[in-house]
Amino acid sequence: MQVQIVLLPPMRLGGYQMEMSYLANTTGQLWGRFMPQRKHIVLPADNHLYSVTVYPKDFFEGMQPGRLFEKRAAVKLSEETVLLPDMEVWDMPGGLYAVFRHVGSHTDLSTFEYIFREWLPQNGMYTLDHRPHFEILGAQYKQGDPASEEDIYIPVKQK
């Protein structure tokens, strides 16, 4: 699997967020709330959807499936973007990200398994950094379709 290391500038996102765990995963409810409202967002910075996960600092030290984290359904904001009054705004820090192209349904976790079980432990140059993780769901994203494509951004820093 190809990986690309990119340096991203900070960006501003807006949308909805929910606290959840892997045992009580409410991602479907979050997106179910966001998608009908998306058409009311005026002048987003691009046409992509951003699925953001904010983990507690020590989340990956001894995986606990019931541990809470924050998930966000969002769009990228420009200076002209107007959100609905009940939506939140988040400033995402810039930094180094390892980018992986996932091809397959959103329920296919093989790319995440590769990232966390193989690439991160074996790459020799980068380690996980404590910043938001996110996926960009662009024009090739089709929910549930085995030919769907999305880009997975994992925050990294040099060892």
C-alpha positions in Angstrom: 0.0 0.0 0.0 1.3 3.4 -1.0 1.8 6.1 1.7 2.4 9.7 1.2 3.8 12.0 3.9 2.4 15.5 3.7 2.8 18.7 5.7 -0.6 20.3 6.1 -1.3 23.9 7.2 -3.9 24.5 9.9 -7.5 24.4 8.7 -10.9 25.3 10.0 -13.8 22.8 9.9 -17.4 23.1 10.9 -20.2 20.7 11.6 -21.4 18.3 14.3 -19.6 16.2 16.9 -20.5 13.3 19.1 -18.7 11.4 21.9 -18.6 7.7 21.3 -16.5 4.5 21.7 -15.8 1.6 19.5 -18.2 -0.5 21.6 -20.9 2.2 21.3 -20.2 3.5 17.9 -22.7 6.2 16.9 -21.0 7.3 13.7 -24.1 6.6 11.7 -26.2 8.8 13.9 -23.7 11.6 13.6 -23.7 11.5 9.8 -27.4 11.0 9.8 -27.7 14.3 11.6 -25.1 16.1 9.4 -26.0 15.1 5.9 -29.5 16.5 5.7 -28.1 19.9 7.0 -25.1 19.9 4.6 -27.1 21.5 1.8 -27.8 24.6 4.1 -24.1 25.3 4.6 -23.2 28.4 2.5 -19.9 28.5 0.6 -17.8 25.7 2.1 -14.1 25.9 1.1 -14.4 22.7 -1.0 -17.0 19.9 -1.8 -15.4 17.3 0.4 -16.7 15.8 3.7 -14.3 15.5 6.6 -14.7 12.7 9.1 -12.5 13.7 12.1 -11.6 11.6 15.2 -10.1 13.2 18.2 -8.6 10.7 20.6 -7.5 11.2 24.2 -3.7 11.6 24.6 -3.0 8.0 25.8 -5.8 6.3 23.8 -3.5 4.0 21.8 -1.6 2.8 24.9 -3.5 -0.5 25.7 -6.6 -0.4 23.4 -9.8 -0.4 25.4 -12.9 -0.6 23.0 -15.1 1.1 25.5 -12.9 4.2 25.9 -14.5 7.4 24.7 -13.3 9.7 21.9 -14.8 12.5 19.8 -16.0 12.0 16.2 -16.9 15.0 13.9 -18.8 15.2 10.7 -17.7 18.4 9.0 -16.9 20.5 6.0 -13.8 22.7 5.4 -14.5 26.4 6.1 -13.5 29.5 4.1 -13.8 33.1 5.3 -17.2 33.2 3.5 -18.7 30.0 4.9 -21.9 30.3 6.8 -22.9 27.4 9.0 -26.2 26.6 10.7 -26.5 28.2 14.2 -26.3 24.8 16.0 -23.1 23.7 14.2 -19.6 24.0 15.8 -16.3 25.3 14.4 -13.0 23.6 15.1 -9.4 24.8 14.3 -7.4 21.8 13.2 -3.6 22.1 13.8 -1.3 21.6 10.9 1.6 19.2 10.8 2.8 16.0 9.2 0.3 13.4 8.1 0.7 10.0 6.6 -1.9 9.7 3.9 -3.4 6.3 2.8 -5.9 5.7 0.0 -8.6 3.4 1.1 -10.6 1.6 -1.6 -13.6 -0.3 -0.3 -16.7 0.1 1.8 -16.5 2.3 4.9 -17.1 -0.9 6.9 -13.9 -2.5 5.5 -11.2 -1.9 8.2 -8.3 -3.5 6.3 -6.6 -0.2 5.6 -6.8 0.8 9.3 -5.5 -2.6 10.3 -2.5 -2.2 7.9 -1.8 1.3 9.2 -1.8 0.4 12.9 -0.6 -3.2 12.8 2.0 -3.0 10.0 3.0 0.5 8.8 3.3 2.4 12.0 5.3 -0.3 13.9 7.5 -1.1 11.0 8.2 2.2 9.0 11.3 3.2 11.0 10.9 7.0 10.4 7.6 8.1 11.9 5.5 7.5 15.0 2.0 8.5 15.9 1.5 12.1 16.9 -1.3 13.4 19.2 -3.5 15.4 16.8 -6.8 14.7 15.1 -7.1 11.8 12.7 -9.3 12.4 9.7 -10.6 11.0 6.4 -11.5 13.1 3.4 -14.5 11.8 1.6 -14.2 13.3 -1.8 -15.9 12.8 -5.2 -14.9 9.1 -5.3 -16.5 8.3 -2.0 -19.7 6.3 -2.2 -21.0 5.0 1.1 -21.2 1.2 1.3 -19.8 0.7 -2.3 -16.8 -1.7 -2.5 -15.3 0.6 -5.2 -15.6 3.7 -2.9 -12.4 5.7 -2.3 -11.3 8.0 0.6 -8.1 9.3 1.9 -7.1 8.5 5.5 -4.9 11.1 7.3 -2.9 9.8 10.3 -0.9 12.4 12.3 2.8 11.5 12.5 6.0 12.9 13.8 9.6 11.9 13.1 11.1 9.4 15.5 
